[in-house]
């Protein structure tokens, strides 16, 4: 019986590597479709949500989980991220107000991630981390504020507060737990903050060169890291 355990473990690791490779391929096709001529934009519409779905599957297959509650919160956050992907990529001719729907979906996603990160670590347990992350967010918001319409200012403010709290809690949690899984969550939270900052600068401040590559190139690793934080691992030596 004990001989079967390493074989099962190796099979699980192989399956996770295969899923990760599929995620990378689909993410690459989504990036190509976003930056390609109009005749290949369908690649973006197809592979952007598919990549997030595959990351959701990776989360489900990451076993053993830290806890059922942690896994459920992360999976629900990825589902809301999937909804946000769809809302943000649809043209205005298809869905008016898609940006606000996308913003609301990702706000709900960050609340779910925050719930997971606070499930085994005290919320606001490292005040200095929250202060540093909050100052960075305040500077970015001060720069972006003039480019926001009056109708968007309050929704964006609420979103930024939620995003910063999620990212800061992820970092604070890692400082408290010091495990490979908590490190993955912290990296994911910071990458999510970077991706959203790039999106905001591109949309409300000044167009960024290679914006799709920069935004999605940080967004998918963020989700992947957060998904990988579900699997329970032994503490780092």
FIZA-666175 format. One record per residue: x negated, y negated, z negated of N, C-alpha, C, O, CB in turn; chain; residue number from 1; residue in one letter. Coordinates in steps of 0.02 Angstrom, whole numbers, always signed. Atoms other than C-alpha are relative to their C-alpha. Glycine has a CB too. Layout:
% residues N
NODE     nu     nv     nw    cau    cav    caw     cu     cv     cw     ou     ov     ow    cbu    cbv    cbw chaine num residu
NODE      X      Y      Z      X      Y      Z      X      Y      Z      X      Y      Z      X      Y      Z      A NUM      A
...
This chain:
% residues 237
NODE     nu     nv     nw    cau    cav    caw     cu     cv     cw     ou     ov     ow    cbu    cbv    cbw chaine num residu
NODE    -42    +60     +0     +0     +0     +0    -43    -63     +0    -29   -110    +37    +47     +0    -61      A   1      X
NODE    +43    +60     +4   -139   -124    -45    -35    -13    +66    -50    -71    +81    -52     +7    -56      A   2      X
NODE    +33     +9    -64   -220    -94   +124    +44    -38    +49    +19    -69    +96    -19    +66    +30      A   3      X
NODE    -46    +35    -45    -65   -164   +207     +0    -74    -12    +18   -112    +33    +70    +28     -7      A   4      X
NODE     -4    +70    +17    -80   -332   +118    -46    -43    +43    -24    -93    +71    -18    -10    -73      A   5      X
NODE    +42    +40    -44   -234   -395   +213    +24     -1    +72    +20    -52   +105    -71    +26     -2      A   6      X
NODE    -25     -2    -69   -158   -336   +377    +59    -47     +8    +64    -82    +59    +21    +72    +18      A   7      X
NODE    -58    +45     -4     +4   -429   +340    -23    -72     -2     +3   -115    +33    +50    +14    -57      A   8      X
NODE    +26    +68     +6    -95   -583   +289    -31    -22    +66    -21    -79    +88    -51     -5    -56      A   9      X
NODE    +31    +17    -63   -196   -576   +450    +52    -12    +54    +44    -56    +96    -48    +56    +22      A  10      X
NODE    -53     +9    -49    -37   -557   +552    +34    -68     -8    +50   -101    +41    +51    +56     -5      A  11      X
NODE    -30    +65    +14    +39   -709   +467    -44    -57    +24    -20   -105    +54    +15     -8    -74      A  12      X
NODE    +48    +51    -22   -118   -812   +498     -2     -6    +75     -5    -61   +103    -70    +15    -27      A  13      X
NODE     +0     +0    -73   -118   -761   +680    +62    -33    +28    +59    -71    +77     -6    +71    +27      A  14      X
NODE    -63    +31    -21    +65   -810   +698     -2    -76     -9    +22   -113    +34    +59    +30    -39      A  15      X
NODE     +3    +72    +13    +32   -981   +620    -47    -34    +50    -34    -90    +71    -24    -13    -72      A  16      X
NODE    +46    +28    -50   -116  -1009   +738    +35     -6    +68    +26    -55   +103    -63    +43     +7      A  17      X
NODE    -37     +2    -64     -5   -966   +887    +50    -57     +0    +56    -93    +50    +36    +68    +13      A  18      X
NODE    -49    +54     +5   +130  -1086   +827    -35    -68     +5    -10   -114    +38    +39     +4    -66      A  19      X
NODE    +37    +63     -2     +0  -1223   +802    -23    -15    +71    -21    -73    +93    -60     +3    -47      A  20      X
NODE    +21    +10    -69    -66  -1196   +979    +59    -23    +43    +52    -67    +85    -30    +65    +29      A  21      X
NODE    -60    +21    -37   +111  -1209  +1049    +19    -72    -15    +38   -110    +29    +59    +47    -16      A  22      X
NODE    -15    +69    +20   +139  -1369   +950    -47    -48    +36    -25   -100    +61     -7     -8    -76      A  23      X
NODE    +49    +43    -33    -22  -1443  +1021    +15     -7    +75    +10    -62   +102    -70    +27    -10      A  24      X
NODE    -15     +3    -72    +27  -1398  +1200    +62    -43    +13    +61    -86    +57    +11    +72    +29      A  25      X
NODE    -62    +39     -9   +204  -1469  +1183    -12    -74    -16    +16   -117    +18    +56    +28    -44      A  26      X
NODE    +16    +70    +17   +137  -1627  +1099    -37    -33    +57    -24    -91    +74    -41     -4    -65      A  27      X
NODE    +37    +27    -57    +15  -1650  +1243    +46    -16    +59    +38    -67    +92    -54    +48    +22      A  28      X
NODE    -47    +12    -55   +156  -1633  +1371    +45    -59    -16    +62    -98    +29    +42    +63    +13      A  29      X
NODE    -40    +57    +19   +262  -1757  +1273    -39    -65     +9    -11   -115    +33    +24     +7    -73      A  30      X
NODE    +43    +59     -9   +117  -1880  +1273     -9    -17    +74     -6    -75    +94    -67    +10    -33      A  31      X
NODE     +8    +11    -72    +88  -1857  +1458    +63    -29    +31    +60    -75    +71    -19    +66    +35      A  32      X
NODE    -63    +25    -27   +272  -1883  +1496    +14    -72    -20    +43   -110    +19    +57    +44    -23      A  33      X
NODE    -13    +69    +24   +277  -2043  +1392    -42    -50    +39    -20   -107    +49    -15     -6    -74      A  34      X
NODE    +44    +47    -34   +132  -2121  +1487     -2     +9    +75    -39    -26   +109    -68     +6    -26      A  35      X
NODE     +1    -15    -72   +168  -2051  +1659    +53    -41    +37    +94    -74     +6    +12    +75    +12      A  36      X
NODE    -51    +34    -39   +270  -2125  +1802    +70    +26    -15    +80    +78    -46    -15     +7    +74      A  37      X
NODE    -69    -15    +17   +459  -2123  +1793    +21    +70    +21    +65   +100    -11    +46    -50    +32      A  38      X
NODE    -23    -64    -24   +474  -1962  +1892    -18    +58    -47     +9   +113    -40    -29    +13    +68      A  39      X
NODE    +17    -54    +47   +394  -1862  +1751    +20    -17    -72     -2    +16   -119    -75    +15     +2      A  40      X
NODE    -21    +18    +68   +476  -1949  +1603    +40    +56    -33    +47    +58    -94    +41    -65     +1      A  41      X
NODE    -38    -55    +28   +582  -1793  +1584    -43    +44    -45    -17    +76    -91    +30    +43    +57      A  42      X
NODE    +45    -38    +44   +429  -1710  +1507     +3    -28    -71     +3     +9   -120    -72     -2    +26      A  43      X
NODE     -4    +33    +66   +438  -1837  +1366    +66    +17    -34    +67    +34    -93     -8    -76     +7      A  44      X
NODE    -66    -14    +29   +625  -1812  +1341     +7    +73    -22    +43    +87    -70    +54    -16    +51      A  45      X
NODE     -6    -71    +17   +604  -1623  +1336    -48    +19    -56    -27    +51   -105    -14    +43    +62      A  46      X
NODE    +50    -26    +46   +443  -1597  +1240     -9    -40    -64    -38    -15   -112    -66     +4    +36      A  47      X
NODE     +4    +37    +63   +454  -1736  +1111    +42    +33    -54    +15    +48   -108    +23    -73    +10      A  48      X
NODE    -38    -35    +52   +599  -1656  +1016    -21    +73     -9    -17   +100    -65    +74     -3    +16      A  49      X
NODE    +21    -70     +6   +535  -1481  +1056    -60     +7    -46    -64    +55    -85    -16    +30    +69      A  50      X
NODE    +58     -2    +44   +370  -1519   +969    +21     -4    -73     -4    +33   -115    -48    -58    +16      A  51      X
NODE    -24     +6    +69   +462  -1574   +812    +37    +63    -22    +31    +84    -79    +46    -61     -7      A  52      X
NODE    -34    -64    +16   +570  -1417   +820    -51    +54    -17    -40    +94    -63    +44    +22    +58      A  53      X
NODE    +51    -50    +13   +414  -1310   +828    -34    -12    -68    -51    +35   -103    -53     +0    +56      A  54      X
NODE    +28    +16    +65   +343  -1402   +677    +48    +22    -56    +27    +44   -109    -16    -75     -6      A  55      X
NODE    -51    -24    +48   +507  -1364   +587     -6    +76     -9     -2   +101    -65    +71    -19    +24      A  56      X
NODE     +9    -73     +4   +482  -1180   +630    -63    +19    -38    -64    +68    -75     -2    +29    +69      A  57      X
NODE    +62    -12    +37   +304  -1188   +565    +11     -7    -75    -15    +32   -115    -55    -48    +23      A  58      X
NODE    -16    +11    +71   +371  -1255   +400    +37    +60    -28    +22    +84    -83    +42    -63     -9      A  59      X
NODE    -40    -57    +23   +496  -1113   +386    -44    +63     -8    -33   +103    -54    +57    +14    +50      A  60      X
NODE    +41    -60     +0   +362   -983   +422    -61     -4    -47    -98    +44    -53    -24    +15    +69      A  61      X
NODE    +57     +8    +45   +234  -1052   +298    +18    +32    -67    +54     +3   -108    -18    -75     -9      A  62      X
NODE    -17    -38    +60   +243   -923   +159    -64    +27    -32   -111    +44     +3    +49    +58    +16      A  63      X
NODE    -52    +20    +48   +230   -912    +13     +2    -76     -7    -49   -110     -2    -12    +32    -68      A  64      X
NODE     -8    +72     +8   +300  -1086    -14    -17    -21    -71    -14    +19   -118    +72    -21    +17      A  65      X
NODE    +13    +28    +67   +251  -1198   -159    +61    +10    -44    +55    +30   -102    -18    -75     +5      A  66      X
NODE    -63    -13    +34   +434  -1190   -209    +55     -5    +51    +47    -37   +103    +12    -50    -60      A  67      X
NODE    -57     +4    -46   +603  -1168   -126    +24    -72     +6    +44    -93    +61    +57    +46    -24      A  68      X
NODE    -23    +69     -1   +650  -1346   -173    -46    -43    +43    -23    -85    +82     +4    -29    -71      A  69      X
NODE    +49    +39    -40   +490  -1417    -97    +11    +15    +74    +14    -31   +115    -73    +17    -21      A  70      X
NODE     -9    -19    -70   +515  -1318    +65    +64    -31    +28    +64    -57    +84     +1    +76     +7      A  71      X
NODE    -64    +25    -24   +698  -1370    +80     -3    -75    +13    +23    -99    +63    +56    +16    -50      A  72      X
NODE     +5    +72     -9   +658  -1554    +57    -42    -18    +60    -25    -64    +97    -29    -33    -63      A  73      X
NODE    +43    +13    -58   +517  -1550   +185    +37    +17    +64    +34    -21   +113    -66    +39     -5      A  74      X
NODE    -36    -20    -60   +624  -1456   +311    +55    -50    +17    +65    -67    +75    +29    +69     -8      A  75      X
NODE    -52    +50    -12   +768  -1579   +290    -31    -64    +26     -2    -97    +70    +41    -13    -64      A  76      X
NODE    +34    +60    -24   +645  -1722   +314    -20     +7    +73    -15    -41   +112    -61    -14    -41      A  77      X
NODE    +18    -11    -70   +585  -1644   +477    +61     +0    +45    +58    -23   +102    -38    +67     +8      A  78      X
NODE    -63     +4    -38   +766  -1623   +535    +19    -73    +13    +38    -90    +68    +57    +37    -37      A  79      X
NODE    -14    +71     -9   +794  -1809   +505    -50    -32    +48    -33    -76    +87     +0    -37    -68      A  80      X
NODE    +50    +25    -47   +631  -1843   +598    +18    +19    +71     +9    -21   +118    -70    +27    -18      A  81      X
NODE    -23    -21    -66   +698  -1743   +744    +55    -45    +26    +55    -65    +84    +24    +74     -2      A  82      X
NODE    -54    +46    -20   +855  -1850   +746    -30    -68    +19     -9    -99    +68    +52     -8    -57      A  83      X
NODE    +33    +64    -16   +744  -2006   +741    -36     +2    +66    -34    -47   +103    -48    -18    -55      A  84      X
NODE    +34     -8    -64   +642  -1940   +887    +50    -12    +57    +36    -49   +105    -31    +70     +7      A  85      X
NODE    -50     +4    -54   +799  -1924   +993    +27    -71     +6    +32    -97    +61    +58    +50    -13      A  86      X
NODE    -28    +68     -2   +872  -2093   +945    -50    -51    +29    -31    -95    +67    +21    -22    -70      A  87      X
NODE    +49    +50    -22   +709  -2188   +977    -20     +9    +73    -40    -40   +105    -61     +4    -44      A  88      X
NODE    +23     -9    -69   +671  -2110  +1145    +55    -13    +51    +41    -22   +111    -26    +71     +9      A  89      X
NODE    -54    +12    -47   +844  -2138  +1221     +0    -73    +23     -7   -118    -19    +68    +18    -31      A  90      X
NODE     -3    +70    -23   +856  -2294  +1332    +63    -35    -25   +112     -2    -42     -3     -3    +77      A  91      X
NODE    -57    +39    +25   +973  -2433  +1281    +62    +11    +42   +118     +4    +18    -16    -74     -2      A  92      X
NODE    -58    -12    -44  +1084  -2393  +1431    +38    +62    -20    +97    +69     -4    -23     +6    +72      A  93      X
NODE    -32    -62    +23  +1121  -2224  +1352    +30     -9    -70    +85    +14    -84    -50    +58     +1      A  94      X
NODE    -23     +8    +69  +1136  -2275  +1169    -19    -70    -24    -78    -85    -36    -31    +54    -47      A  95      X
NODE    +12    +66    +28  +1155  -2453  +1109    -14     +6    -75    +18    +46   -110    +62    -47    +12      A  96      X
NODE    +17     -3    +71  +1075  -2482   +940    -39    +62    -19    -41    +81    -77    +62     -2    -41      A  97      X
NODE    +38    -61    +14   +966  -2328   +957    -57    -11    -49    -74    +33    -87    -27    +28    +64      A  98      X
NODE    +56    +14    +45   +823  -2413   +864    +23     +2    -73    -11    +30   -115    -31    -68    +15      A  99      X
NODE    -26     -1    +69   +931  -2440   +708    +18    +71    -22     +6    +90    -79    +61    -46     -6      A 100      X
NODE    -15    -70    +17   +993  -2260   +715    -65    +38    -14    -69    +78    -61    +39    +34    +58      A 101      X
NODE    +64    -33    +11   +813  -2202   +731    -32    -21    -65    -60    +20   -102    -48    -15    +57      A 102      X
NODE    +27    +26    +62   +758  -2314   +589    +34    +32    -60     +2    +52   -108     +8    -77     -3      A 103      X
NODE    -37    -31    +54   +896  -2245   +478    -17    +73     -8    -21    +99    -64    +74     -7    +12      A 104      X
NODE    +17    -71     +4   +851  -2066   +523    -68    +10    -33    -76    +54    -76     +0    +31    +70      A 105      X
NODE    +66     -7    +30   +668  -2090   +479     -1    -23    -73    -40     +3   -113    -51    -39    +41      A 106      X
NODE     -6    +19    +71   +715  -2181   +319    +24    +60    -41     -3    +74    -95    +49    -60     -9      A 107      X
NODE    -24    -60    +35   +813  -2025   +268    -55    +53     -3    -61    +88    -53    +63    +28    +35      A 108      X
NODE    +56    -48     +0   +663  -1918   +319    -50    -16    -56    -72    +29    -92    -36     +0    +68      A 109      X
NODE    +49    +19    +52   +547  -2017   +204    +29    +11    -70     -9    +29   -116    -20    -73     +9      A 110      X
NODE    -31    -15    +65   +671  -2001    +61     -5    +74    -16    -17    +93    -74    +74    -23     +0      A 111      X
NODE     +7    -73    +10   +668  -1812    +85    -72    +18    -17    -84    +57    -63    +23    +38    +62      A 112      X
NODE    +70    -14    +15   +478  -1809    +90    -18    -25    -71    -54     +9   -108    -46    -33    +52      A 113      X
NODE    +12    +27    +67   +474  -1919    -66    +27    +47    -53     -4    +58   -105    +31    -70     -7      A 114      X
NODE    -29    -48    +47   +589  -1797   -154    -45    +60    -10    -55    +84    -65    +71    +22    +24      A 115      X
NODE    +46    -57     +4   +470  -1656   -112    -63    -18    -39    -84    +20    -83    -19    +25    +71      A 116      X
NODE    +63    +20    +32   +315  -1751   -168     +9    -17    -74    -39    -16   -113    -30    -59    +37      A 117      X
NODE    -13    +14    +71   +398  -1798   -332    +28    +60    -37    +43    +55    -97    +49    -58     -6      A 118      X
NODE    -29    -59    +33   +461  -1622   -367    -48    +34    -49    -26    +68    -95    +22    +50    +53      A 119      X
NODE    +49    -32    +44   +299  -1566   -449    -54    -49    -23   -107    -29    -47    -32    +59    +36      A 120      X
NODE    +47    +51    +21   +213  -1731   -486    +39    -62    -19    +88    -79    +14    -53    -15    +56      A 121      X
NODE    -38    +57    +26   +269  -1883   -584     +1    -58    +51    -50    -77    +78    -30    -25    -66      A 122      X
NODE     -8    +57    -45   +338  -2024   -476    -34    -61    -31    -26    -75    -90    +75    -14    +15      A 123      X
NODE    +38    +58    +22   +229  -2181   -487    -52    +18    -54    -69    -22    -97    +48    -54    -29      A 124      X
NODE    +48    -23    +49   +104  -2078   -585    -69    -33     +5   -107    -33    -43     -8    +73     +5      A 125      X
NODE    +64    +34    -11    -45  -2173   -511    +14    -71    +23    +14    -84    +84    -44    +38    +52      A 126      X
NODE    -21    +68    -19     +2  -2359   -515    -49    -35    +47    -28    -73    +90     +9    -41    -62      A 127      X
NODE    +49    +33    -43   -161  -2414   -432     +9    +19    +73     +1    -22   +118    -71    +16    -22      A 128      X
NODE    -13    -23    -69   -122  -2309   -278    +59    -38    +29    +56    -61    +87    +14    +76     +2      A 129      X
NODE    -59    +36    -25    +49  -2390   -262    -16    -74    +11    +11   -104    +58    +58     +7    -50      A 130      X
NODE    +19    +70     -9    -29  -2562   -283    -39     -9    +65    -24    -56   +102    -42    -24    -60      A 131      X
NODE    +41     +6    -61   -157  -2534   -144    +43    +10    +62    +39    -29   +109    -58    +51     -2      A 132      X
NODE    -43    -14    -58    -31  -2457    -24    +51    -57     +9    +65    -77    +66    +36    +68     -8      A 133      X
NODE    -48    +55     -5    +95  -2594    -66    -31    -63    +28     +2    -98    +67    +29    -15    -68      A 134      X
NODE    +34    +59    -27    -32  -2732    -29    -11     +7    +75     -1    -41   +112    -66    -11    -36      A 135      X
NODE     +9    -12    -71    -73  -2654   +139    +66    -10    +38    +69    -42    +90    -27    +71    +13      A 136      X
NODE    -66     +8    -31   +113  -2644   +179    +23    -72     +2    +52    -95    +51    +50    +42    -36      A 137      X
NODE    -20    +70     +4   +142  -2823   +123    -36    -42    +53     -5    -86    +84    -13    -29    -69      A 138      X
NODE    +38    +36    -52     +4  -2888   +238    +28    +14    +69    +38    -32   +109    -75    +19     -3      A 139      X
NODE    -29    -18    -66    +74  -2793   +387    +68    -32     +9    +84    -57    +63     +5    +76     +7      A 140      X
NODE    -67    +29     -6   +250  -2852   +350     -4    -76    +11    +36   -104    +49    +41    +16    -62      A 141      X
NODE     +9    +72     -9   +190  -3033   +336    -19    -17    +72     +4    -67    +99    -54    -26    -49      A 142      X
NODE    +20    +11    -70   +109  -3019   +508    +59    +13    +48    +68    -24    +96    -59    +46    +19      A 143      X
NODE    -54    -20    -46   +261  -2935   +587    +64    -41    -10   +105    -44    +36    +15    +73    -10      A 144      X
NODE    -63    +32    +17   +397  -3039   +503    +25    -50    +53    +84    -49    +69     -7    -36    -65      A 145      X
NODE    -24    +48    -50   +403  -3181   +634    +29    +34    +63    +71     +4    +96    -55    -46    +20      A 146      X
NODE    -24    -34    -60   +434  -3053   +772    +64    +39    -10    +92    +67    +38    -52    +46    +26      A 147      X
NODE    -61    -37    +14   +584  -2975   +686    +61    -45     +7    +60   -102    -17     -2    +30    -71      A 148      X
NODE    -63    +38     -3   +759  -3034   +728    +32     +0    -68    +17    +42   -111    +48    +30    +54      A 149      X
NODE    -34     +6    +65   +870  -3087   +584    +38    +64    -17    +41    +84    -75    +48    -59     +0      A 150      X
NODE    -39    -60    +12   +976  -2930   +606    -44    +59    -21    -20   +106    -52    +39    +18    +62      A 151      X
NODE    +43    -57    +15   +824  -2816   +588    -41     -9    -64    -69    +40    -89    -47    +11    +58      A 152      X
NODE    +45    +13    +56   +735  -2898   +442    +15    +42    -62    -30    +72    -91     +1    -72    -18      A 153      X
NODE    -17    -39    +60   +829  -2815   +300     -7    +75    +11    -35   +110    -32    +71    -17    -22      A 154      X
NODE    +11    -72    -11   +836  -2641   +379    -74    +19     +3    -93    +70    -24    +34    +21    +65      A 155      X
NODE    +72    -15     -5   +650  -2649   +419    -32     -5    -69    -76    +36    -86    -35    -48    +49      A 156      X
NODE    +27     +7    +67   +611  -2710   +243    +15    +62    -42    -29    +88    -77    +28    -63    -34      A 157      X
NODE    -20    -60    +37   +708  -2564   +167    -41    +60    +23    -62   +101    -17    +76    +13     +7      A 158      X
NODE    +37    -56    -27   +621  -2444   +283    -73     -1    -23   -101    +50    -43     +3     +0    +77      A 159      X
NODE    +70     +6    +19   +447  -2510   +244    -10    +18    -74    -58    +53    -91    -25    -72    +12      A 160      X
NODE     +5    -17    +71   +477  -2497    +56     +3    +76    -11    -33   +104    -51    +56    -35    -39      A 161      X
NODE     -7    -72     +6   +532  -2317    +76    -62    +36    +27    -87    +83     -4    +63    +24    +38      A 162      X
NODE    +60    -30    -30   +385  -2273   +191    -60     -7    -46    -97    +41    -57    -14    -33    +68      A 163      X
NODE    +57    +12    +43   +257  -2352    +75     +4    +42    -64    -47    +68    -87     -5    -74    -17      A 164      X
NODE     -8    -40    +61   +329  -2264    -78    -15    +73    +14    -48   +106    -26    +72     -7    -27      A 165      X
NODE    +14    -70    -19   +324  -2096    +12    -75    +12     +7   -101    +60    -20    +36    +17    +66      A 166      X
NODE    +71     -9    -12   +144  -2119    +69    -41     -5    -65    -86    +34    -77    -25    -51    +52      A 167      X
NODE    +36     +9    +63    +84  -2183    -99    +11    +60    -47    -35    +82    -81    +23    -65    -34      A 168      X
NODE    -13    -58    +42   +170  -2040   -191    -38    +61    +24    -62   +101    -17    +75    +15     -2      A 169      X
NODE    +38    -57    -27    +88  -1914    -74    -73     -3    -22   -102    +47    -42     +4     +1    +77      A 170      X
NODE    +70     +9    +22    -84  -1986   -115     -6    +10    -75    -52    +44    -98    -26    -69    +21      A 171      X
NODE     +2     -6    +72    -47  -2000   -301     +8    +73    -22    -25    +96    -69    +55    -43    -32      A 172      X
NODE    -11    -71    +15    +15  -1820   -303    -65    +39    +11    -82    +83    -29    +57    +29    +43      A 173      X
NODE    +62    -36    -13   -147  -1759   -224    -52    -15    -54    -88    +30    -76    -27    -17    +69      A 174      X
NODE    +48    +17    +53   -251  -1853   -352    +15    +37    -64    -30    +51   -104     +0    -76    -12      A 175      X
NODE    -19    -35    +61   -152  -1766   -488    -10    +76     +7    -32   +108    -40    +73    -14    -17      A 176      X
NODE     +1    -73     -8   -146  -1589   -414    -65    +27    +27    -87    +81     +7    +56    +21    +45      A 177      X
NODE    +64    -21    -29   -307  -1578   -312     +2    +70    +30    -41   +111    +16    -54     -3    -54      A 178      X
NODE     -4    -64    -36   -250  -1431   -204     -4    -13    +75     +9    -69    +97    +65    +37    -19      A 179      X
NODE     +1     +8    -72   -272  -1401    -17    +69    -22    +28    +73    -62    +74    -21    +64    +34      A 180      X
NODE    -67    +19    -23    -83  -1414     +4    +16    -73    -15    +45   -107    +27    +53    +46    -33      A 181      X
NODE    -13    +70    +17    -72  -1580    -87    -43    -47    +43    -21   -102    +59    -13    -13    -75      A 182      X
NODE    +43    +40    -44   -217  -1645    +18    +32     -6    +69    +31    -60    +99    -70    +33     +6      A 183      X
NODE    -34     +2    -65   -123  -1598   +178    +58    -50     -2    +69    -88    +45    +25    +70    +20      A 184      X
NODE    -56    +46     +7    +30  -1693   +114    -23    -72     -2     +8   -116    +27    +41    +17    -62      A 185      X
NODE    +26    +68     +5    -74  -1846    +71    -24    -26    +68    -10    -83    +86    -58     -3    -51      A 186      X
NODE    +23    +19    -67   -156  -1849   +242    +61    -13    +45    +62    -61    +83    -45    +54    +32      A 187      X
NODE    -61     +9    -40    +16  -1827   +322    +35    -65    -16    +58   -100    +29    +46    +57    -11      A 188      X
NODE    -33    +63    +19    +90  -1971   +222    -36    -61    +27     -4   -108    +51     +6     -4    -75      A 189      X
NODE    +38    +57    -25    -51  -2089   +270     +3     -5    +76     +7    -60   +103    -73     +6    -23      A 190      X
NODE     -6     +1    -73    -44  -2038   +453    +68    -25    +22    +75    -61    +72    -14    +70    +29      A 191      X
NODE    -67    +24    -16   +144  -2068   +453     +2    -77     -7    +32   -111    +35    +53    +33    -46      A 192      X
NODE     +2    +72    +10   +113  -2242   +384    -37    -34    +57    -17    -87    +80    -33    -17    -68      A 193      X
NODE    +38    +27    -56    -18  -2274   +519    +40     +1    +64    +41    -48   +101    -65    +38     +9      A 194      X
NODE    -39     -6    -61    +95  -2211   +658    +56    -52     +3    +67    -84    +54    +30    +70     +5      A 195      X
NODE    -54    +49     +2   +240  -2320   +603    -26    -72     +4     +8   -115    +32    +41     +9    -64      A 196      X
NODE    +30    +66     -5   +125  -2470   +585    -17    -16    +73     -5    -72    +96    -64     -5    -44      A 197      X
NODE    +17    +10    -70    +63  -2447   +763    +64    -13    +41    +65    -56    +85    -37    +61    +28      A 198      X
NODE    -63    +10    -35   +243  -2431   +825    +27    -70    -12    +51   -103    +34    +51    +53    -22      A 199      X
NODE    -26    +66    +18   +293  -2590   +733    -40    -56    +34    -11   -104    +60     -1    -10    -75      A 200      X
NODE    +41    +50    -33   +146  -2690   +801    +14     -2    +75    +18    -55   +105    -75    +13    -13      A 201      X
NODE    -13     -3    -72   +181  -2630   +977    +68    -29    +17    +76    -60    +70     -3    +72    +25      A 202      X
NODE    -68    +22    -14   +366  -2672   +965    +13    -73    -20    +49   -109    +15    +50    +45    -36      A 203      X
NODE    -19    +65    +28   +368  -2832   +862    -57    -52     +0    -45   -111    -16    +24     +9    -70      A 204      X
NODE    +56    +47     +3   +195  -2911   +875    -31    -11    +69    -24    -65    +98    -53    +24    -48      A 205      X
NODE    +30     +4    -67   +101  -2876  +1037     -7    +70    +28    -23   +116    -10    -70    -37     -3      A 206      X
NODE     +6    -67    -30    +98  -2730  +1160    -70    +28    -11   -120     -6     -2    +16     -2    +76      A 207      X
NODE    +63    -34    +10    -38  -2605  +1119    -19    +41    +61    +24    +74    +90     +3    +45    -63      A 208      X
NODE    +20    -44    -55   -140  -2522  +1256     +4    +73    -23    -14    +90    -80    -72    -17    +23      A 209      X
NODE     -7    -71    +16   -105  -2335  +1262    +43    +10    -62    +28    +52   -104    -69    +32    -10      A 210      X
NODE    -41     -2    +60    +33  -2361  +1136    +30    +69    -13    +32    +92    -70    +56    -52     +5      A 211      X
NODE    -31    -66     +9   +118  -2193  +1167    -51    +49    -27    -35    +90    -71    +29    +26    +66      A 212      X
NODE    +53    -46    +23    -47  -2101  +1142    -17    -13    -73    -26    +33   -112    -63     -8    +44      A 213      X
NODE    +17    +17    +68    -85  -2195   +982    +56    +18    -49    +43    +45   -103    -15    -75     -5      A 214      X
NODE    -56    -11    +47    +89  -2182   +905    +15    +74     -8    +18    +99    -64    +63    -37    +26      A 215      X
NODE    -15    -71     +5   +129  -2002   +948    -62    +40    -21    -56    +92    -53    +27    +27    +66      A 216      X
NODE    +62    -34    +19    -54  -1953   +925    -14     -3    -74    -56    +35    -99    -57    -30    +37      A 217      X
NODE     +4     +0    +73    -38  -1999   +741    +63    +29    -32    +61    +56    -87    -12    -72    -26      A 218      X
NODE    -64    -24    +27   +145  -1952   +718     +2    +76     -5    +21   +104    -57    +58    -24    +44      A 219      X
NODE     -2    -73     +2   +129  -1768   +765    -49    +30    -50    -30    +76    -86    -14    +28    +69      A 220      X
NODE    +43    -25    +55    -25  -1737   +656    +28    -14    -69    +19    +26   -115    -69    -31     +6      A 221      X
NODE    -31    +15    +65    +70  -1823   +514    +52    +54    -17    +51    +81    -72    +34    -70     +2      A 222      X
NODE    -51    -52    +13   +217  -1703   +531    -32    +68    -11    -11   +106    -54    +49     +3    +58      A 223      X
NODE    +33    -65     +5   +100  -1555   +554    -32     +8    -69    -27    +61   -100    -54     +8    +55      A 224      X
NODE    +31     -3    +66     +4  -1597   +395    +53     +9    -55    +44    +48   -101    -41    -64    -14      A 225      X
NODE    -53     -6    +49   +165  -1620   +296    +30    +71     +1    +44    +99    -51    +55    -52    +12      A 226      X
NODE    -25    -69     -6   +230  -1453   +363    -48    +49    -32    -27    +96    -65    +12    +18    +74      A 227      X
NODE    +50    -46    +28    +67  -1369   +312     -7     -6    -75    -37    +36   -108    -67    -12    +32      A 228      X
NODE     +3     +7    +72    +85  -1436   +136    +49    +45    -36    +48    +50    -98    +14    -72    -19      A 229      X
NODE    -50    -44    +30   +228  -1313   +107    -31    +64    -26    -10    +90    -78    +56    +16    +50      A 230      X
NODE    +29    -65    +18   +119  -1159    +99    -42     -5    -63    -86    -48    -68    -43    +27    +58      A 231      X
NODE    +39     -2    +62    +51  -1118    -73    -69    +29    +14    -75    +82    +44    +37    +41    -54      A 232      X
NODE    +69    -23    -10   -138  -1100    -72    -37     -4    -67    -16    -41   -112    -37    -43    +53      A 233      X
NODE    +38     +6    +62   -266  -1072   -209    -34    -68     -4    -49    -97    +48    -53    +57     -4      A 234      X
NODE    +32    +65     +7   -344  -1231   -280    -68     -1    +33   -102    +51    +37     -6    -19    -74      A 235      X
NODE    +67     +8    -30   -499  -1298   -193    -53    +12    -53    -45     -9   -110     -8    -70    +33      A 236      X
NODE    +52    -13    +50   -660  -1240   -277    -34    -64    -22    -79    -62    -64    -51    +49    +28      A 237      X
